[in-house]
Amino acid sequence: MQSEWRNLWPHDPPAAKWWVVWRVRRARQSACGKQQVRARCSIALLLFGAVVVSAVPPAAPAQSDSCNGALSALNRVKEEITPRLSADTPAGKSKLLVMASTLERGTRVCRDFGELWYYRMAVAHRLGMERDATYAKTKVDDLGYTAAFDPFSLPPSAAPPSTPELQASGQTNGSAPSSTPGPTPGKVRQKWALVVGIDSFTDKRIPSLHYSVKDSSDFVDFLKDPKGGQFDPSHIIHLANDKATLEGIREGLGILRVNAQPDDLVVVYLSSHGSPREDDPNGVSYVVVHDTNLDDAATLYATSLQMIDLVQQINREVKARRVVLVLDTCFSGDALTSLETGAGGTASRGFSAPISQDKAAGSPGPPAFSAAFQNLTIGYGRAVITASRASQESWESAKLQNGYFTHYLLDALRRSHGAERLDQLFPQVRSLVSTHVKAEVGASQDPSYEFSEGADAIILGAASSM
């Protein structure tokens, strides 16, 4: 049990000191010596002040410090939970027991975090451990925590849509009936978009970016182009810099939740710093927003957009049966794959959680979970497109005034007037990005994608029927 347990809990003893490595932003010349290019992941964020304030005498650790491992382990539990996980099979029961042990430890060291207690309750109930579930529920109630959903329940988007003929007969495509009606095949009622680009941050320990806001603006221009995306401009929510706070992004997602209907198409585009799982010993992936606070683990957890939470919001709160998520951050493929070996890069759209002295000395990191965005495959019509693979940098070009990924994605969309299916469009984008970055930067950048059932046929420029 101990070896399995440590798959969920960080491989760092409580007394280990955390340290920070600031990566220097770098510029490389292309082979012809004319085009300057920059990597999009140049930092390891300062989360703890041990190095900076080393002259301060050590004090007793605050709960926020001891919460670091607990909150990281919580995120890994959240990524691992699926509605299919059951105690009825030996493998499922073993995994749930590991989760229960991890969450029990988490609530001991981070006693006042309601979400930890809620997931302890949910896992205990799944295992039939009703005494522990009842105890955890009293803590949830005492802390006033309210969960938005049961993590073991199927999201409304899980069942494929029914054809009109099957709906008329009261049957579905071999699946349980869905509480959300399916879309009419081939028709898009309305289209909605949330587009986020962040160049500057309130916490000055986070380096500014160069082209994230411009990338997001260019993406908006395509969406509202009558010869391109054909989106109604009033249906596009564009959040840049000080508008792209965690609250602002959640409000944007809330607008999609309220307005988007099953027959609609929703696009979510995010461009900012990202956290690579490879460099994070806790295996947690975040998108850094304008007001992310790096003071300690608890504030980072509370003020960053966590990949798994974004997935759950899209799967459980957005009713549309066609959803496309585009991530232009470094190591964004970490949203799609589990940990991959290989050299990580330094690029300005990447962010590393603190690395322990144990890991710096060469000890192996914990085995990774399946990444958060694999949960999207539970939903119908969900597509995720990322700028790079899990261990790669995402590069931007001063000549293009864009990131390579967004530039060539928009180039392909404009050439086709948005009329190509995603499964036809994406291979072109991946080839162009990989070829140009290799030739001009001498690095590898391979955009990645994941399509759940029905997502490959999505067309961004499809005309709305309303």
N, C-alpha and C positions, 0 to 999 in steps of 0.2 A: 504493500500500500504506500509506503513512504516514497518509493521511486515514482509511482504514478502520481502521487500527491504533488510532488515537485514539478510535474509537468504543468501544473496550474499555478503554483506559487513561484515567485521569482527565486532564482538560484543565488541569492545573496544573503549572507547571515545578517541578523539585525544590527550588529555592531559595525558592519562594513561602512566605510565612508564613501560618499558619492563625490564624483569629481566631474570636471567639465573640460572639454576640449573645444576651443573655438577654432573653426576651420577658416582659413583665409580665402576670401573670394578670389577666384582666379580667372584670368583671361587667356585664351589660346589663339594663336594665329593659325589660319588655315594653310593648306599646302602652298597656295599661291601667295600667301603673305598679305592679302588684302582684306579679308573679311574677319572681323573680330567676333568671336562667339563666347558666350559665357555659360557656365553650368548653372542649373537652377536649384542646386542644393548645396549651400556653402556653409551650413552652420550645424553646430550641436548646441541646443538651447540651454541656457543657464537656468536650471531648475532649483538648485540648492546652493547656498552661499558659502560652503565650507572653504572653497579655494579663495574666494574674493575677500571674505572676512575672516581669514585665518588668525588674525590677531585677537579676535574676540574669544574669551574663555569659553570652553564647551559648557553647554547647559543641558539639563535633563531634556530628553527628546519630547517635543510636543506630540499630541495625538496626530496632527497632520503629518508628522514625519513617519510615525508608525503606520499610518494609513496608506503610505506609498505602496507597499507590497499588497495590502488588502484590496485597494482599488484596482490595481493592475490585474490581480487574480480575478476580481469580479468581472472585469471586461473579458477576460479569457473564458470565464464560465458563460457569459452572455453570448459570446461568439459560438460556443460549442452546443448550446441548447438549441434543439429543433423540436417541432411538434412530433417528429417520428421517434424521438428518444424515449425508450420505455424500460421500466424495470422488469418487464416480462421476459427479457432475453438476458443471458449471462453477461454479454458484452455491454448491453445497455445498463444493467444494474451496476456493473463494475464502474462504468463511467459516472453514473449518478452518485455512487458512494464517494468517488474521488471529489466530485463537486461538493458534496455535503461536508466532507472533511475540510476542504479548502475554505468554504464559506463559514464554517464553525470557527476556524482559526481567524478568519477575517473579522468576524464580529467580536472576537476577544481583543484584538489589537486596535480596532476602529469601531468603538461601541456606539457612536452617535450618528452613524451613517445609515439612514433608513433604507436605502436601496439594497445594501448588503443584507439586512435583516429580511427584506422582502424576498430576495432570491433564495436565502436560506429556507424560508417558509415554503416557497414554491417547490424547491428540490426535495425537501423533507416530505411534503405532501405527495409528490410523484413517487417516492420510495415507500409510501405507506407508513412513514414515521410520524404518526399524528401527534404524539406527545411533543416532539421537537417542533413540528409545524405550528402547534398551538402556542408554544412558548415564543417562537419567533414572531407570530402574529401579534402577541401582546406588545412586543417591542416596536413593531411597525406602527401599531396604533398609538403607542406612547409618543413616538417621534413624529406623528402626524404625516407619515409618508403615504402618498396615494399613487398606485401604479396605474399606468395607462392601459395595460393589457396583461393577459396571462401569457408568459413566454412559451408555454407548452401548447397553446391553442393554435389552430390553423389560421393564418391571416386571411382576410376576405379575398385577397388576390390569388389564393393558392389554387383554386379550382379553375380549369380551363373554361372559356365561355361556351355556352351551348349554341348550337345552330338554331335558326328559327323553327326548323322542322322538329328537332328534338325538344325544344321548349314547348311547342304546341302539344307534343305527345306526353309531356311531363317527364321525359327522360333527359339525361345528360350524357356527355361523352365518357361513360364508364367511371365518373367521379361522383362524389357526394354533391348534392345541390349546394350552390354557393349563395350566401346572403347578398352578394353583390351581383346584379345582372351582368351578363357578358355583353361585349360590344357587338354591333352588327358587322359581320365580316367585310373587310375592305372599305368601310366607311369611317371617317373621322368626324365627329360632331364639332368639337372645338379643340383648340390647341393652347397650351399654357406653358410658360417657361419661368424658371428661377435661375438667374445668371449672376454669379458671384465672382468678383475679382478683387484681390487685396494686395496692395503694394506697400502700405505703411501700417504700423502697429503702435498701439498706445504704450505697450511695454517696450522701452527703447533697447532692451537687451535682444530684441528680435530684429535682425537686419532687414532693411527695406528690400523690396524686389524691384525689378525694372519694368516688366511688360505684362504683369498679371492683369492690371486694370485695362490696358489697351487690348489684350487678348479678349477679355470679357466684352468690351465695347464692340470689337470687331464681330464677335459671335452674335451679339444683339443685332448688329446691322444686317447680318445674313438672315436672322430669324424674321425680321420685319420686312425684308425685301420682297415686294410683290412677285419678283421673278426668282425668288429663292425659297426661304422658309415659309412665306405666306402666313406668318403669325400676325394676329391682330396686335398692334403695339400696346393696346391697353391690357393685354393678357401677358405681357412680359414684365417681370419684376427684376430690375437690375440693381444690384447692391454692390457698391464700390467703396472701399476704404472705410470711412467712419460710419457708413450705413451698413457695412457687413459685420456687425457685431453678432455675437451668439444669439441674442434676443431677436435681432433683425432677421437673421437667417431662419430662425424658428418661426417667426411671424410670416415670412415668405412661404415656408412649407405649410403653414396653417392656411394661407390663402389658397394654395393648391388643394389642400384637403377639403376645404369648404366648397370650392367652385368646380373642380374637375370631376366629371361624371364618367361612368364606365366606358362610354363610346369616345372619350377624349384621348388626346395624346399629350403627355407631359414630358418636358425636357428640363433636367437640372444640370447646370454647368458650374464647376468649382475650380478656381485657380488661386492657389496660395501656397504657403509652406505645407509640407506633409511630413509625417514621421515614418521612417523606415523601420519595419519590424526587425530587420537584420541587425541594426545598431541598438535596438531597444531590448535590454535583457528581460524586460517584463512582457514583451510581445504585444504591446498595445499600439494601435494605429490611431492617430489624430489628424484632423485638419486644423491648422492654427487660424484663428479668426482675428478680426481687428483688435478686440479687447481681451485676448487671451492673456492671462496673468501667470507668470512663471515663479511666483514666490515659493511655492511648495507643491507637493504632489496633489494635495486636495484642491488647491486653486486651479492647477492645470486641468485636473479632471473636470472641475465644475465650469471652466471657462473655455474649453476647446470643444470642437465638434468631433465627437467620437464616431468612427466609421460604423460601428455596430448600431449605434443609435440612429444614424442616418438611414441605414438599411431598414431598421424596424419601422421608422416613420414612413418610408416609401412603401414598404410592404403592407403595413397595417392601417395607415391613415390616408393614403392616396388611393382613391377608388378607381382611377383610370386604369384600363387594362393594357395601355401602351405607355411605358415609362422608359426614358433613356437618361442614364446618368453618365456624364462626361467629367473625368477627373484629370486636370492638368496640374499635377504636383509631382515632385520627385518621388521615386519609389512607389508611384501610385498603383503599380501592378501588385503591390502588397495587399491591395484590396481584393485581389482575385486569387492569389495563390498562397500556399503555405511557404514557410521559410525556405529559401534557396541558398545554396552555398555560392560563393563567388565574391569577388572584390566589390565592395560598395563604393560609391563615388562621393565626391563633395560637390554639391550643387545647390543653388540658391533657393530652390523650392523644396528642400528636404529638411527635416528636423529630426534630431536624435534625442531620445530620452537619455537621462544620465546613465553612464556606463560605470559599473562598479570596479573597484580595484581588482577583484577576483577575475572579472572578464578581461580587464586590461592585461592581466598577467597570463592570459591565455586559456583560462578555464572555459569549457564549452558553455554556450548559452542553452537555455531550456528548449526542448523540442517545441515547435510552433503548432498552434492550432490550425485547422483549416481557417482561412482568413474570413473576416467578417462578411465580405460581399458574396461569399458562396451561399449565404442565406437567401440572397435574392433569387436563386434558382427555385426556391419554394414557390415564388409568385409566378403568375402567368404574364407574358409580355414584358419582361424586365430585361433591359440591356445595360451593361456596364462597359464603357470604353475608357481606357486609361492611357496616359502619355508614355508609360514605360513599364518594364517588368519590375519585379519586386526589388532586385538588387541594382537597378540602373538609375543613372542620372537622367534628368530631363533638361535638355539644352535649349537655350534661347540665343537668337542672333541679332546683333546690332544692325546688320544690314537689312534683315527682314523686318525688324522692329516688332518681332513676335517670337514666341516659342516655336520651335520647329513643328511640334505636334499640332498646335492650334493653327499655325499657318497652313500646313498641308491638309489638315482636316477641312478647313474652310475653302481651300483651293479646290478640293475634290467636290465639296458640296456646291460651290458656285458653278463649276464646270457642268455639273449634272442638273443645275437648277433645283437641287434638293430632291430630284425625282428618282434616285437610285435607292434600292433596298439597302439596309445596313449591312447585310451579309455580302453584298456586291461592292459596297463602298469601302468597307474597312480594309480589305487586303491591299487596295491601292494606297491608302494612307500609310499603312504599316511599311510598305515597300519604299515609299518616297522618304519617310522620316528616317528609316534605317539607313538607306543609301546615302542621303545627304549628310547626316550626322557622322557616319563613318568616313566619308570623303572630306568633309570640311572641319571636323573636330578630331577625328581619329578615335572616336569612342563608340560604344554600342548603345543604341536606344531603340527598343522594339516595343511599340505600342501593343497593348493587349486588349482582349475583349472577352466577355461572357454573355451569352444569350440564353435566357430561359425559353421554355416552349412558347412559340408564337412571336418572339422578339426579332428574329432574323428578317422578317418581312416588313418591319417598320420602315416607313418612308417619311423623313422629316419634312419634306416639302409637299406632302399630300394636302390637297385642298380640303378646307373645312366644309361641312355640309350646312353649317349655320352662319 
